[in-house]
Amino acid sequence: MGARIRLRDVAAHAGVSIGTASNAFNRPEEVSEKLRERVLEAADALGYAGPDPAARRLRTGRAGAVGLIFTAELTFAFEDQASTQLLGGVARGLHTAETGLLILPTGPQFEGVEGPVSQAAVDGFIVYSSPNDDPRIVAALRRGLPMVAVDEPSDPPMPWIGIDDVAAARNAAEFLVDLGHEHIAIMAFEEGRVPGVLGCFQVALDRLEGYRQGLGPLFDGRLVYRCRPNTAARAREVAAELLAADPRPTAILAMSDAMAVGILQAAEDAGVAVPRELSVVGFDGTPQTLATTPTLTTVAQPQEEKGRLAAAMVTKAIANGTTRLRRTRRLLPTELVVRGSTGPPPRRRAMG
């Protein structure tokens, strides 16, 4: 095996200084196109792939990437539309700063989940929808890098970006009550994961509390059905059981659009007409709500804007050399978007 080709070898072969050769790779705007082409041709002739990323980190003190602490398996990040919307916003924010993204998901095993966070080559972190007492957040905080939380934990020692989940859920519940529904079920997230390893999910608790407030005396804990994982397929199975109840609910509040889609599928399977016999309300405002039949009433929230703001905040701190960011709260608006999946209950419709 021959000696390793280094940048100085490329510079000598091209007949330029090492600084010029370095600029050709790292700061192309500082050299002419002709000169850069000469350096790249020399690199190609010698079989030089480019500067060593590890050496660049040592020289600049930066990894050139932000870590996203994501509380689900990696496949879910690209299958769940609410997650992909947030990732799209993060990507747009990082693209502006010419910074990469490293996703740090959980897996089926939670033991040792803080290891990848401690070792990740990143300059900062975005925490997305992580439960209270997540050990990965503790590991990230130990590194003293800029961090921003999106959605949860809801009261972290860092900037937070999110919505008022209690108020948004309450509005959705009140809407169904105003339509005349009295027998209303809830399809909910599970509030916790593995006891002693990952704590509770505040978003699940807050949305349930909002539904409780909005339903008032109509709230019935026996009509709260937990759904895990948060997918349409699983929601379809849970909804099949719910729709077989006697008496059957006239409306269902779902904590996500994915769940609501599964409910609509289960209703079709059971021959239950929506919204004539059953009203369904989702949560998130994802594109799939426009593709259902009927289109889905949902609580729309600015997922992409959350991601963009978080990325902008972290990359600005990195550029300024800021480490720990002070605690701030950025509350974004939500909107109940009423579409075809909701209407008066059968009894009220018959009386009208």
N, C-alpha and C positions, 0 to 999 in steps of 0.2 A: 504494500500500500504506500503510495507517494505521500510526500509532506502535505499538510493541510494548506490550502490556498488562503491567503489573508488579504485584507484590503490593501496593504502596502504592495503586494504583488500585482494586484490589478492596477494600482496607480503607476507603478513602474512600467508595466506593459503598455499602458495607454499614454505614458509620457506626461503625466500630470502629477500634481502634489497629492499627498494623502488627504488633505483637506478638501481639495476639489473632488476627489473620488468619493469621499464621504458625502459631500453635498449632492452629488449625482444620485445617490440612493435616498438620502434622508431629507434634503432640502432642494429638490429639483428646480424650484423657482429661482434659485441663486446662481445657476449655471446656464449657459446657452444650450439650446436644443442640440446643436452640433457637437458640443463638448460632451454633453451627457450621453449622446449616442455612442461616442468614441469610448467612453468608460464602460458602457453596457456591453459593447462589442468585445472589449478586452475581458470583461468578466465572463462572458459566454465562451470565449476562446479558452479561458483557463479553467472553466467549470466552477466558477465562484457563484454561489446561490444568493449572496447578499449578507449584510451585517448580521452578526449573531444577536438574536433578541435578548438573550441574557446579558450580553455585554452592553447592549444599549440601555437596559434597565439600570445596570450599575453606573453607567455614565450619566444618564439623565435623572435617575432616581424615580422614574415612573414606569409603570407597566403598560400604559396606554389602553387600559380597559377598566370597566366598572362591573362589579359583581351584582347579580340580581338574586337575592335570597328568596326562593320560590317554594311555597309549601304545597307541593304536589309532585307527582312523578313528571319527568320531562315530557312524555307524550301528551299529558293533559295540557301543558302550556300551549301546544299547537293545535289541540282539538277543541278546547273550550273557547267559544267566541269572545267572551268577556276578557279572558286572559290574552288572547291574540290581539284584541284591541289595545290593551294596556301595553303589551310588548311592542306594538306598532308605534305607540307614542314614545316609549323609551328609545326605540331605534331612531326615530326622527330627532329626538333631542340629542342623542349621542352622535348622530351623523353630522350635525352642525358643529360639534366640537371635535370631529375626527377622532372619536374614541370608540373602542370596541366594547363588546358585551360578553360577559361570561355568566351563564345561567347556572345557579347552584340549587338544584331541586332536592327534595327529599326522595327517598326510595321506600321499598317495602320494609326495610329494617331501619329503625331509628337510632340504634346504638351507634355512637361515634359520629353522628351527623355533623358535629362541629369541626371535625378534622379538615374537610375540604375548604371550609371557610377560613380556617387558620392559615392554610397553605396557599390559597388562591393568589395568583399574580394579578392583583387589581389595585387601583388607586382610590377606590371608594366603593360604597355599597348602596343599593336600593333594596329595601325590605318590603316585599309585597305579600299582604294578607297572611302574616305569620301569627301563630297563637301566642298568648301570654306565656312567658317563661320559656320561649324557644331557646335552647342552648346555643344555637347558631348565632343569635343576636348577641349573646354574651361574648362569644368567641370573636365576633366582628368588632364589638366595642373595645375589646382588649387591644386591638391593633391600632386604635387611635386614628382611623381614617374617617373622612367625611361620610356621613350616612343620612339617608332620608327614608322615612317609613310611609308606605301607601296603604291606606285602609286600616291595617292593624299590625302590631299592637296599637291600641287607640290612645295610649298615654305614654309614648316612649321617650327616652332621654335624648331626643333628636327631633328635627323638623318632621311634621306629620302632614300628609295631604289626604283628604278623604271627603266623605259626605256625612250628613246627619241621617244615619240609617234608621234611627227611631222615628224621626219625623216622616221620612219617606215611606216607611212601612205603615205608619199610622194613617197617612193620607190614602194609601191604597185600600186599607181596611174600611175606612170611613166611606170611601166611594161605593163599596159594595153594600154597606149598610144603608146608604142613601138610596140605592137602587131598590131596596126593600128586602134584601137577603137576610135571613135569620139563622140559617143552618150552614155555617161557613167553616170549611176545613183549611188546614195549613200544611203545606209540604215544606219541611224545614231542613236546614243543614244540621248535621250533628254538631253539638257544641264543643266536643272535646275529641282528642285522639287517644293516645296511650297514657294512662294515668302515671304521673311521676316523670314522664319523659317530655311530652309536649302538653302544654296547658290548654285552657279553653280558648275558643274562637269568639272574640267579642262581637264581630259582625253578626254571627248567628244569634247571640244573646240579644243584641240591639234590635234586630229585625223582628224577633219574636216578641220583644217588649213593645215595639211599635204596633204590631198586629193586636196584641193584648189591649193596648190603650184604645186603638181605633174600634175594636169590636165591643169594648166595654162589657156589659153583662152577657153579651152573646158569645164571649170567648169560652171555649170548652177544651180543656187540656186533653180530653180523650180524642179530639179531632186534630191533634198535632201529630203528623206522621213524619218520622225522620227518614231522610234519603241519603245514603252514602254508597258509592261516590256520587258527586254532583254531575250526573249525566242523564241524557234523555232516556237511554235504555233502562237504567235503574229506576228512574221516575215512572216509566211506563209500567214496570212491575209493581211498584208501590201503589200507583194510582188504580191499578186493576183491583187491588184489595179494597181501596178506599171507595171505589165506585160500586162495589158489591155490598156495601153497608146498607142497613135498613134502619132508619130512613137514610137515603142517599143525600149527601150535601148538595145544595143548589149552587155553591160557588167554592172555588179553591184559590187560596193565596199561595203562590210559589215563591221561594226565596231566590230563584234564578230563572232566567229564560229557558235554560236547558231543561230544568224540571218542568216548566210550563209546557214545553214542546212534548215531553213525554206524557204529560197529562192529556193533552189533545189527542195523542196517538191512542192512549188507553180508552178515551171516550169514544173514539171512532171504532175501536175494537169491540166495545160493549154496546154500540148502537145508541150512545147517548148524544143527543144533538147539542152542539155549542153554537150560540149561547142560549137556545130556546130552553134546554133542560139543565144546562150547566154553564156557569160563567168561570173564566180562568184569567188570573192576573199574574204576569211574570215580573221579573226584576232584573234590570241591567240595561235594556234598550239595545240589544245586539241586532245585527242585520237579519238573523234568522226569524225575528218577530214579524218581518214583512213577507216571509216566504211560507208561513203557515196558512191553513184554511180552517177557520177564518183567521185573518191577521190578528196578532196578539196584543191585547192591552198590557202595558208594562210600565214599570218605573224606570225611566231612562236616566242613566248617570254618565258623566263624561269620562269614560275609561281612558280613552286616548289622551285626553288633556292631563289626567293624573300622571300618566307615564311621561309625557313630555315635560311637565313641570318638575317632576322628580329628577329626570336626567339633567335638565338645565341647572337645577340647584346644585347637584353633585359636581357636575363638570366645572361650574363656575368656582366652586370651592377648591377643586383640584388646581385650576389655573391660577388661583390667587394664593395657593400654598396654605389654605386653611385646613385645619385638621377637624376637630370636633365642632359641629355646628350647634348653635344655641337652639333650644326648644321653641318652635313656633307651630302654629296651627293654620292650615289653609283649607277652609271649608268651601267645597264646590257645590253648585246647585243641582237639584234633581227635578224631574218633571214627570207627572203621571200622564202617559200618552194613551188616550182611550181609542180603542179600535174595535174590531168586530167580535172579539171573543167574550165580551161582557154585555149583559142586558138585565132586565128585571127578572126575578125568579118566576117559575111557571105559574104559581098561584096569583101573583100580582099581575102577570101578563094576561091571565084568563079573566081577571076582574076588570082589566082595562078594556 
